[in-house]
Amino acid sequence: MSAIERGILGAIAVCVAATAALWWLAMPDEPVRALQDGLGSAALATIIAGAAALRSSE
């Protein structure tokens, strides 16, 4: 598995865990907002993982 694939899988894991924790603990009455926050976290984690993978391959 390449570094990029590991980064993407890591970003997906962060998204799922963050969204579930946020929804369950902080916003049980607002699942849509928790999902939006989780997707934002996933996008940011993917960008960071992609940048790290590119730097490590240079």
All heavy atoms as a GROMACS GRO file, in nm:
protein
  404
    1MET      N    1   0.085  -0.117   0.000
    1MET     CA    2   0.000   0.000   0.000
    1MET      C    3   0.090   0.124   0.000
    1MET      O    4   0.182   0.135   0.080
    1MET     CB    5  -0.090  -0.002   0.124
    1MET     CG    6  -0.189   0.112   0.126
    1MET     SD    7  -0.296   0.112   0.272
    1MET     CE    8  -0.385  -0.041   0.253
    2SER      N    9   0.060   0.216  -0.087
    2SER     CA   10   0.142   0.336  -0.098
    2SER      C   11   0.110   0.436   0.014
    2SER      O   12   0.010   0.422   0.085
    2SER     CB   13   0.119   0.404  -0.233
    2SER     OG   14  -0.006   0.467  -0.236
    3ALA      N   15   0.196   0.535   0.026
    3ALA     CA   16   0.178   0.636   0.130
    3ALA      C   17   0.049   0.715   0.107
    3ALA      O   18  -0.020   0.751   0.203
    3ALA     CB   19   0.298   0.730   0.133
    4ILE      N   20   0.017   0.739  -0.019
    4ILE     CA   21  -0.105   0.814  -0.049
    4ILE      C   22  -0.228   0.733  -0.009
    4ILE      O   23  -0.322   0.787   0.051
    4ILE     CB   24  -0.109   0.852  -0.197
    4ILE    CG1   25   0.002   0.952  -0.228
    4ILE    CG2   26  -0.246   0.908  -0.236
    4ILE    CD1   27   0.017   0.986  -0.374
    5GLU      N   28  -0.228   0.604  -0.039
    5GLU     CA   29  -0.342   0.520  -0.001
    5GLU      C   30  -0.357   0.513   0.150
    5GLU      O   31  -0.469   0.519   0.202
    5GLU     CB   32  -0.324   0.379  -0.058
    5GLU     CG   33  -0.338   0.374  -0.209
    5GLU     CD   34  -0.299   0.240  -0.266
    5GLU    OE1   35  -0.223   0.165  -0.199
    5GLU    OE2   36  -0.342   0.211  -0.378
    6ARG      N   37  -0.245   0.501   0.221
    6ARG     CA   38  -0.252   0.500   0.369
    6ARG      C   39  -0.304   0.633   0.422
    6ARG      O   40  -0.380   0.636   0.518
    6ARG     CB   41  -0.115   0.470   0.428
    6ARG     CG   42  -0.077   0.324   0.418
    6ARG     CD   43   0.053   0.300   0.484
    6ARG     NE   44   0.152   0.367   0.398
    6ARG     CZ   45   0.281   0.364   0.415
    6ARG    NH1   46   0.331   0.301   0.516
    6ARG    NH2   47   0.362   0.426   0.332
    7GLY      N   48  -0.262   0.742   0.359
    7GLY     CA   49  -0.310   0.873   0.401
    7GLY      C   50  -0.459   0.889   0.380
    7GLY      O   51  -0.530   0.943   0.466
    8ILE      N   52  -0.508   0.841   0.266
    8ILE     CA   53  -0.651   0.851   0.237
    8ILE      C   54  -0.730   0.764   0.334
    8ILE      O   55  -0.833   0.807   0.387
    8ILE     CB   56  -0.679   0.813   0.091
    8ILE    CG1   57  -0.623   0.922  -0.001
    8ILE    CG2   58  -0.829   0.795   0.067
    8ILE    CD1   59  -0.625   0.887  -0.148
    9LEU      N   60  -0.683   0.642   0.359
    9LEU     CA   61  -0.752   0.556   0.455
    9LEU      C   62  -0.751   0.617   0.596
    9LEU      O   63  -0.849   0.609   0.669
    9LEU     CB   64  -0.690   0.417   0.456
    9LEU     CG   65  -0.718   0.332   0.332
    9LEU    CD1   66  -0.643   0.200   0.341
    9LEU    CD2   67  -0.866   0.308   0.315
   10GLY      N   68  -0.639   0.679   0.631
   10GLY     CA   69  -0.631   0.746   0.760
   10GLY      C   70  -0.729   0.862   0.770
   10GLY      O   71  -0.793   0.883   0.873
   11ALA      N   72  -0.742   0.938   0.661
   11ALA     CA   73  -0.835   1.051   0.660
   11ALA      C   74  -0.980   1.002   0.673
   11ALA      O   75  -1.060   1.063   0.743
   11ALA     CB   76  -0.818   1.132   0.532
   12ILE      N   77  -1.010   0.892   0.608
   12ILE     CA   78  -1.146   0.836   0.618
   12ILE      C   79  -1.172   0.790   0.761
   12ILE      O   80  -1.280   0.814   0.816
   12ILE     CB   81  -1.164   0.720   0.518
   12ILE    CG1   82  -1.166   0.775   0.375
   12ILE    CG2   83  -1.292   0.642   0.546
   12ILE    CD1   84  -1.159   0.670   0.267
   13ALA      N   85  -1.073   0.726   0.822
   13ALA     CA   86  -1.089   0.680   0.961
   13ALA      C   87  -1.110   0.798   1.055
   13ALA      O   88  -1.195   0.793   1.146
   13ALA     CB   89  -0.968   0.598   1.004
   14VAL      N   90  -1.033   0.905   1.035
   14VAL     CA   91  -1.050   1.026   1.117
   14VAL      C   92  -1.189   1.083   1.098
   14VAL      O   93  -1.254   1.122   1.195
   14VAL     CB   94  -0.942   1.130   1.082
   14VAL    CG1   95  -0.975   1.266   1.143
   14VAL    CG2   96  -0.807   1.084   1.129
   15CYS      N   97  -1.236   1.087   0.975
   15CYS     CA   98  -1.370   1.142   0.947
   15CYS      C   99  -1.477   1.062   1.020
   15CYS      O  100  -1.564   1.120   1.085
   15CYS     CB  101  -1.396   1.141   0.796
   15CYS     SG  102  -1.564   1.186   0.751
   16VAL      N  103  -1.472   0.932   1.009
   16VAL     CA  104  -1.574   0.848   1.071
   16VAL      C  105  -1.569   0.862   1.223
   16VAL      O  106  -1.673   0.881   1.288
   16VAL     CB  107  -1.555   0.701   1.028
   16VAL    CG1  108  -1.644   0.608   1.108
   16VAL    CG2  109  -1.585   0.686   0.879
   17ALA      N  110  -1.450   0.854   1.279
   17ALA     CA  111  -1.437   0.863   1.425
   17ALA      C  112  -1.478   1.001   1.477
   17ALA      O  113  -1.550   1.012   1.577
   17ALA     CB  114  -1.294   0.831   1.467
   18ALA      N  115  -1.433   1.107   1.409
   18ALA     CA  116  -1.466   1.242   1.454
   18ALA      C  117  -1.616   1.270   1.443
   18ALA      O  118  -1.676   1.328   1.533
   18ALA     CB  119  -1.388   1.345   1.374
   19THR      N  120  -1.675   1.227   1.333
   19THR     CA  121  -1.818   1.250   1.314
   19THR      C  122  -1.900   1.174   1.418
   19THR      O  123  -1.993   1.230   1.478
   19THR     CB  124  -1.861   1.210   1.173
   19THR    OG1  125  -1.787   1.286   1.079
   19THR    CG2  126  -2.009   1.235   1.150
   20ALA      N  127  -1.866   1.049   1.441
   20ALA     CA  128  -1.939   0.969   1.540
   20ALA      C  129  -1.924   1.028   1.680
   20ALA      O  130  -2.023   1.040   1.754
   20ALA     CB  131  -1.889   0.825   1.537
   21ALA      N  132  -1.802   1.066   1.717
   21ALA     CA  133  -1.780   1.122   1.850
   21ALA      C  134  -1.851   1.255   1.866
   21ALA      O  135  -1.914   1.282   1.970
   21ALA     CB  136  -1.631   1.137   1.876
   22LEU      N  137  -1.841   1.340   1.766
   22LEU     CA  138  -1.904   1.471   1.772
   22LEU      C  139  -2.055   1.457   1.782
   22LEU      O  140  -2.121   1.525   1.862
   22LEU     CB  141  -1.866   1.553   1.649
   22LEU     CG  142  -1.909   1.699   1.647
   22LEU    CD1  143  -1.841   1.775   1.760
   22LEU    CD2  144  -1.875   1.762   1.514
   23TRP      N  145  -2.112   1.370   1.702
   23TRP     CA  146  -2.257   1.350   1.702
   23TRP      C  147  -2.302   1.293   1.835
   23TRP      O  148  -2.397   1.342   1.896
   23TRP     CB  149  -2.295   1.258   1.587
   23TRP     CG  150  -2.443   1.234   1.573
   23TRP    CD1  151  -2.545   1.305   1.627
   23TRP    CD2  152  -2.503   1.130   1.498
   23TRP    NE1  153  -2.666   1.253   1.590
   23TRP    CE2  154  -2.643   1.144   1.510
   23TRP    CE3  155  -2.454   1.027   1.420
   23TRP    CZ2  156  -2.732   1.058   1.448
   23TRP    CZ3  157  -2.544   0.942   1.358
   23TRP    CH2  158  -2.682   0.958   1.372
   24TRP      N  159  -2.235   1.191   1.882
   24TRP     CA  160  -2.278   1.121   2.002
   24TRP      C  161  -2.258   1.206   2.128
   24TRP      O  162  -2.345   1.214   2.214
   24TRP     CB  163  -2.201   0.992   2.015
   24TRP     CG  164  -2.252   0.898   2.122
   24TRP    CD1  165  -2.327   0.930   2.231
   24TRP    CD2  166  -2.231   0.760   2.127
   24TRP    NE1  167  -2.352   0.819   2.305
   24TRP    CE2  168  -2.295   0.713   2.244
   24TRP    CE3  169  -2.163   0.670   2.048
   24TRP    CZ2  170  -2.292   0.579   2.281
   24TRP    CZ3  171  -2.162   0.537   2.086
   24TRP    CH2  172  -2.226   0.493   2.200
   25LEU      N  173  -2.143   1.272   2.138
   25LEU     CA  174  -2.110   1.342   2.262
   25LEU      C  175  -2.154   1.489   2.264
   25LEU      O  176  -2.200   1.537   2.367
   25LEU     CB  177  -1.959   1.334   2.287
   25LEU     CG  178  -1.903   1.193   2.303
   25LEU    CD1  179  -1.752   1.198   2.311
   25LEU    CD2  180  -1.963   1.125   2.424
   26ALA      N  181  -2.137   1.559   2.154
   26ALA     CA  182  -2.158   1.704   2.157
   26ALA      C  183  -2.288   1.748   2.093
   26ALA      O  184  -2.346   1.847   2.137
   26ALA     CB  185  -2.041   1.774   2.088
   27MET      N  186  -2.331   1.680   1.990
   27MET     CA  187  -2.450   1.725   1.916
   27MET      C  188  -2.548   1.611   1.888
   27MET      O  189  -2.579   1.583   1.773
   27MET     CB  190  -2.406   1.784   1.781
   27MET     CG  191  -2.322   1.906   1.789
   27MET     SD  192  -2.308   1.972   1.623
   27MET     CE  193  -2.134   1.982   1.606
   28PRO      N  194  -2.600   1.546   1.990
   28PRO     CA  195  -2.691   1.434   1.963
   28PRO      C  196  -2.821   1.478   1.894
   28PRO      O  197  -2.884   1.396   1.827
   28PRO     CB  198  -2.718   1.375   2.101
   28PRO     CG  199  -2.686   1.484   2.197
   28PRO     CD  200  -2.580   1.568   2.132
   29ASP      N  201  -2.858   1.605   1.907
   29ASP     CA  202  -2.982   1.653   1.845
   29ASP      C  203  -2.959   1.715   1.708
   29ASP      O  204  -3.054   1.759   1.645
   29ASP     CB  205  -3.048   1.757   1.936
   29ASP     CG  206  -3.089   1.698   2.070
   29ASP    OD1  207  -3.115   1.576   2.076
   29ASP    OD2  208  -3.093   1.774   2.168
   30GLU      N  209  -2.832   1.721   1.662
   30GLU     CA  210  -2.801   1.785   1.534
   30GLU      C  211  -2.713   1.695   1.447
   30GLU      O  212  -2.596   1.726   1.422
   30GLU     CB  213  -2.730   1.918   1.559
   30GLU     CG  214  -2.812   2.017   1.638
   30GLU     CD  215  -2.740   2.149   1.653
   30GLU    OE1  216  -2.705   2.207   1.549
   30GLU    OE2  217  -2.718   2.189   1.768
   31PRO      N  218  -2.768   1.584   1.396
   31PRO     CA  219  -2.685   1.492   1.318
   31PRO      C  220  -2.636   1.554   1.186
   31PRO      O  221  -2.527   1.523   1.141
   31PRO     CB  222  -2.775   1.372   1.293
   31PRO     CG  223  -2.913   1.423   1.311
   31PRO     CD  224  -2.903   1.534   1.413
   32VAL      N  225  -2.715   1.641   1.125
   32VAL     CA  226  -2.674   1.701   0.998
   32VAL      C  227  -2.554   1.792   1.019
   32VAL      O  228  -2.456   1.789   0.942
   32VAL     CB  229  -2.791   1.777   0.933
   32VAL    CG1  230  -2.745   1.851   0.809
   32VAL    CG2  231  -2.904   1.682   0.899
   33ARG      N  232  -2.557   1.873   1.122
   33ARG     CA  233  -2.443   1.961   1.150
   33ARG      C  234  -2.319   1.881   1.188
   33ARG      O  235  -2.208   1.915   1.148
   33ARG     CB  236  -2.480   2.058   1.262
   33ARG     CG  237  -2.373   2.160   1.284
   33ARG     CD  238  -2.423   2.277   1.366
   33ARG     NE  239  -2.308   2.356   1.407
   33ARG     CZ  240  -2.292   2.409   1.526
   33ARG    NH1  241  -2.387   2.396   1.616
   33ARG    NH2  242  -2.185   2.478   1.555
   34ALA      N  243  -2.336   1.772   1.263
   34ALA     CA  244  -2.223   1.686   1.297
   34ALA      C  245  -2.164   1.624   1.171
   34ALA      O  246  -2.042   1.615   1.156
   34ALA     CB  247  -2.266   1.577   1.394
   35LEU      N  248  -2.248   1.583   1.077
   35LEU     CA  249  -2.200   1.527   0.951
   35LEU      C  250  -2.124   1.632   0.871
   35LEU      O  251  -2.018   1.604   0.814
   35LEU     CB  252  -2.317   1.472   0.870
   35LEU     CG  253  -2.281   1.412   0.734
   35LEU    CD1  254  -2.186   1.294   0.751
   35LEU    CD2  255  -2.405   1.371   0.659
   36GLN      N  256  -2.174   1.753   0.868
   36GLN     CA  257  -2.105   1.861   0.796
   36GLN      C  258  -1.968   1.888   0.858
   36GLN      O  259  -1.868   1.904   0.787
   36GLN     CB  260  -2.189   1.989   0.797
   36GLN     CG  261  -2.312   1.980   0.712
   36GLN     CD  262  -2.406   2.099   0.732
   36GLN    OE1  263  -2.396   2.170   0.833
   36GLN    NE2  264  -2.496   2.120   0.639
   37ASP      N  265  -1.961   1.891   0.989
   37ASP     CA  266  -1.832   1.911   1.057
   37ASP      C  267  -1.738   1.795   1.029
   37ASP      O  268  -1.618   1.814   1.009
   37ASP     CB  269  -1.852   1.929   1.207
   37ASP     CG  270  -1.915   2.062   1.242
   37ASP    OD1  271  -1.922   2.150   1.154
   37ASP    OD2  272  -1.956   2.079   1.359
   38GLY      N  273  -1.792   1.673   1.028
   38GLY     CA  274  -1.709   1.556   1.000
   38GLY      C  275  -1.655   1.557   0.858
   38GLY      O  276  -1.539   1.522   0.835
   39LEU      N  277  -1.738   1.599   0.763
   39LEU     CA  278  -1.690   1.608   0.625
   39LEU      C  279  -1.584   1.715   0.609
   39LEU      O  280  -1.487   1.698   0.534
   39LEU     CB  281  -1.808   1.634   0.530
   39LEU     CG  282  -1.907   1.519   0.516
   39LEU    CD1  283  -2.027   1.562   0.431
   39LEU    CD2  284  -1.841   1.397   0.457
   40GLY      N  285  -1.600   1.825   0.680
   40GLY     CA  286  -1.497   1.928   0.678
   40GLY      C  287  -1.366   1.878   0.736
   40GLY      O  288  -1.258   1.905   0.682
   41SER      N  289  -1.374   1.801   0.842
   41SER     CA  290  -1.254   1.741   0.902
   41SER      C  291  -1.189   1.644   0.806
   41SER      O  292  -1.066   1.639   0.795
   41SER     CB  293  -1.290   1.667   1.031
   41SER     OG  294  -1.343   1.755   1.126
   42ALA      N  295  -1.269   1.568   0.736
   42ALA     CA  296  -1.215   1.472   0.640
   42ALA      C  297  -1.144   1.543   0.526
   42ALA      O  298  -1.037   1.500   0.482
   42ALA     CB  299  -1.325   1.384   0.585
   43ALA      N  300  -1.202   1.651   0.478
   43ALA     CA  301  -1.139   1.726   0.370
   43ALA      C  302  -1.004   1.782   0.416
   43ALA      O  303  -0.904   1.771   0.344
   43ALA     CB  304  -1.231   1.838   0.323
   44LEU      N  305  -1.001   1.837   0.533
   44LEU     CA  306  -0.876   1.893   0.585
   44LEU      C  307  -0.772   1.783   0.609
   44LEU      O  308  -0.655   1.798   0.573
   44LEU     CB  309  -0.903   1.969   0.716
   44LEU     CG  310  -0.783   2.036   0.780
   44LEU    CD1  311  -0.721   2.139   0.684
   44LEU    CD2  312  -0.825   2.103   0.909
   45ALA      N  313  -0.814   1.671   0.665
   45ALA     CA  314  -0.721   1.560   0.688
   45ALA      C  315  -0.667   1.505   0.557
   45ALA      O  316  -0.550   1.467   0.548
   45ALA     CB  317  -0.790   1.450   0.768
   46THR      N  318  -0.750   1.499   0.454
   46THR     CA  319  -0.705   1.451   0.324
   46THR      C  320  -0.602   1.544   0.263
   46THR      O  321  -0.500   1.499   0.208
   46THR     CB  322  -0.825   1.436   0.228
   46THR    OG1  323  -0.920   1.346   0.288
   46THR    CG2  324  -0.782   1.382   0.093
   47ILE      N  325  -0.623   1.673   0.275
   47ILE     CA  326  -0.527   1.770   0.223
   47ILE      C  327  -0.394   1.758   0.298
   47ILE      O  328  -0.286   1.756   0.236
   47ILE     CB  329  -0.583   1.914   0.234
   47ILE    CG1  330  -0.699   1.931   0.136
   47ILE    CG2  331  -0.475   2.018   0.210
   47ILE    CD1  332  -0.780   2.056   0.159
   48ILE      N  333  -0.399   1.746   0.428
   48ILE     CA  334  -0.276   1.734   0.508
   48ILE      C  335  -0.204   1.603   0.475
   48ILE      O  336  -0.082   1.600   0.458
   48ILE     CB  337  -0.308   1.744   0.658
   48ILE    CG1  338  -0.353   1.887   0.690
   48ILE    CG2  339  -0.188   1.704   0.743
   48ILE    CD1  340  -0.411   1.902   0.830
   49ALA      N  341  -0.279   1.493   0.466
   49ALA     CA  342  -0.217   1.364   0.434
   49ALA      C  343  -0.157   1.366   0.294
   49ALA      O  344  -0.048   1.310   0.272
   49ALA     CB  345  -0.319   1.252   0.446
   50GLY      N  346  -0.224   1.428   0.200
   50GLY     CA  347  -0.170   1.438   0.064
   50GLY      C  348  -0.042   1.519   0.059
   50GLY      O  349   0.054   1.481  -0.007
   51ALA      N  350  -0.040   1.629   0.132
   51ALA     CA  351   0.081   1.712   0.136
   51ALA      C  352   0.196   1.636   0.202
   51ALA      O  353   0.310   1.644   0.156
   51ALA     CB  354   0.052   1.842   0.210
   52ALA      N  355   0.166   1.563   0.308
   52ALA     CA  356   0.271   1.486   0.375
   52ALA      C  357   0.324   1.374   0.285
   52ALA      O  358   0.444   1.347   0.282
   52ALA     CB  359   0.217   1.428   0.505
   53ALA      N  360   0.234   1.310   0.211
   53ALA     CA  361   0.277   1.203   0.121
   53ALA      C  362   0.363   1.259   0.008
   53ALA      O  363   0.462   1.196  -0.031
   53ALA     CB  364   0.156   1.131   0.064
   54LEU      N  365   0.327   1.374  -0.042
   54LEU     CA  366   0.407   1.435  -0.149
   54LEU      C  367   0.546   1.474  -0.099
   54LEU      O  368   0.645   1.457  -0.169
   54LEU     CB  369   0.335   1.556  -0.206
   54LEU     CG  370   0.215   1.527  -0.296
   54LEU    CD1  371   0.145   1.655  -0.336
   54LEU    CD2  372   0.256   1.446  -0.416
   55ARG      N  373   0.553   1.526   0.021
   55ARG     CA  374   0.682   1.565   0.078
   55ARG      C  375   0.769   1.443   0.104
   55ARG      O  376   0.890   1.448   0.086
   55ARG     CB  377   0.664   1.644   0.207
   55ARG     CG  378   0.621   1.784   0.182
   55ARG     CD  379   0.613   1.859   0.313
   55ARG     NE  380   0.589   1.998   0.283
   55ARG     CZ  381   0.668   2.096   0.324
   55ARG    NH1  382   0.773   2.070   0.397
   55ARG    NH2  383   0.642   2.219   0.293
   56SER      N  384   0.709   1.334   0.148
   56SER     CA  385   0.789   1.216   0.180
   56SER      C  386   0.837   1.145   0.053
   56SER      O  387   0.936   1.073   0.057
   56SER     CB  388   0.710   1.119   0.266
   56SER     OG  389   0.600   1.065   0.194
   57SER      N  390   0.768   1.163  -0.058
   57SER     CA  391   0.810   1.098  -0.182
   57SER      C  392   0.917   1.176  -0.256
   57SER      O  393   0.976   1.127  -0.352
   57SER     CB  394   0.689   1.077  -0.274
   57SER     OG  395   0.640   1.201  -0.321
   58GLU      N  396   0.946   1.298  -0.215
   58GLU     CA  397   1.047   1.380  -0.282
   58GLU      C  398   1.186   1.348  -0.237
   58GLU      O  399   1.222   1.296  -0.146
   58GLU     CB  400   1.022   1.529  -0.258
   58GLU     CG  401   0.899   1.577  -0.326
   58GLU     CD  402   0.872   1.725  -0.297
   58GLU    OE1  403   0.942   1.787  -0.215
   58GLU    OE2  404   0.781   1.779  -0.358
   0.00000   0.00000   0.00000
